[in-house]
Amino acid sequence: MNATLCVRGARAGGLANVDMDLPLGRIICFTGRSSSGRRAMALDILYAESRRRYMQALSPTERESVSGTARADVEEISGLPPAIYLGAPRRGRTVGDYLQLDGILAQIMLEEGQMHCLECGGRCHSYAADEVEREVARVHPDTRCLVLAPLALRNEGMWQQLVQAGFTRVAIDGQVQRLEGDGPALPSDESEVHVVVDRLVPDPNASVRFLEAVRVSRSISSGQTVVWVDGTSEMMHLNQQPTCGECGRQYEPLATTDFGAGQPLASQVTLHSRTMNELMDAPLGSLRDWLAGASQKSQGHAKVETALAEACGLGLGHLPLRRRLESLAAGEWQRLQLASCLSSGLTGILYILEGLGSQLSGGMLDAVSTGLRRLVTGGNTALLLDHTPELVAVADEVWAFAEGQVQVGEVPEIERDGADEKRVAEQVKPALAIRGNGVVGSLAIELPHGKLTCVCGPSGSGKTRLLNEVLLPLLKGRSVEYAAAGMPRNSRVVMVEAPSGKATVLEGLGLFERVADLYAASPAATARGWDRDTFLLDRPGGRCPSCEGRGQCYFDLEFLEDIALVCTACEGRRYRDETCEVTLRGASIADVLGMTLEQACAHFARYDSIRPRLEAAVECGLGYLLLGRELQGLERGEWLRLRLALESTRASRRTWVLIDDPASGDHPEDVCAMVGVLRELVERGNTVVVAEQHPMVRAAADWVVDLAC
């Protein structure tokens, strides 16, 4: 009998005392419109409570920097496993780092690779003390040898010091001389001087005498051992440090950090004819083939092979280890996260995956569905926040959220029509033409001015790179690898990206300063000498000094996400008490941040500089959003429509708006609302280019560019 995750009385994020019984070890899908409660249940209830319980399991010393961990707004949760949310920021990392392959490959290269000299290219070796005799016996069996120690210190009394230490002979420029009387003449700085430690025949089975001679030589020459074969001029450098067998140059012992990007030795160590730099630049599929040809398989090999097999099975074999995560397409990033989960070997985990199928189609959706099934077969639970019909169909249970309530249901069907094919055939002029070869491969495309263009194609075909690395630089006047004709003149360029920092909805609409000006112009503020900055959250003065105007205090955890607690000084109001004494039509600035967009429309109805943008956001279906809510806490569809609402009110009519993955697994009704805003922007004379696979977006486009063709 499968275990069950029981939730009773969930109220976070607008949930109305929701009760749920979720079977563990299954694929579960939450559907619903933005702010319907599906994301709140997954993140603010299940994920937040899992993190809180983890914190409770730490020792008091480990938790001493955190004053407490807030409970999720729920009456009871039982059967909750550890939860992992696959939605962490991806900046500043690479594919190899994310899959934890860089360190393992560096260790394999360190243990099994062959180092080459930077000067002559000769092979470098390092020898432990007990390996020296076996190496000499292998190369020169039954041959008497001298064990020497290079002498670097030169002074007037060095011969006497050597005699006092028990040494009787030295080799100067290849000539052995006894230390008798005052000793030989002092050598020049260019001469090679070696102390003769012992003379003996190496035993392949090892001998105590030879080992002791090696240890003595290394003790007086910082780890160096030179073996001179009798009757020859050959000097064997068998040092503790890596040493070139051709020129004798020594190097410091290698560490895994020597194989990082930009390190000179990263290209000097080879394994199966490949350097670390070559491995980092090779596609994962090629790396997998290279690793399969290894004659010896260590535990490190097995870990790398497992991760590569999962990534290649999800169609990521074309990605190199050195590829930055932020340059990945949305679909590639989602599949990379799933591959990491599959290769981790963890069991009993609740994985929360958001928008997994938003940019996938055909065979890739089948591969992802198979991967999800394998994930739960391995003893885990997969919770999907998705509306892709193919992924909803593979779920064992589908829960539909609406207005804070939930019931077992189905996702609405997405209409598919042939409107996009008709628009592809049309000739639209003028257009920006891009042709040539570069980061996206061969291109010969046109993007019409003043139209909605949908760039489509399978995940990894180059949609994201076309927007970020070709179109955006072109429109900003920078050079790219492609030739362009029909460039627009005097146009604004807007790349709609995920919000960062701690900006609020009011600030996202560009209205915070205008509202602050109204409060600064009030009689109460004028009498106190307060200006606009007093009412802004990004300026000290009127905001709460304890939480710096965020309403919550954040505690940084080294291995987990930050913990946020309501500020006890301002009780979440963000401002000082005296700042809240200044009111406008009976509401303080803190009260304004607690208003919804609909309420704010009524409150600021007489202010023409503020009302239009509020109305535009309400028309986009966002009337329920609080003005003080941080943009980072919004669902993707919400902040995207908010950003587009702002663009729809700007005076410019020649703006190019670029958006990557605008649908992103949203509910069909939210996608429909977003498409309506895009069409309104185009009708105002703007140009919109989106990278999207969603059929509703394709159907609404005036022009379709298919990178798969």
Summary of the structure (lengths in Angstrom):
residues: 709
radius of gyration: 34.3
end to end distance: 49.6
largest distance: 109.5
contacts: 2291
relative contact order: 0.11
helix: 36%
strand: 22%
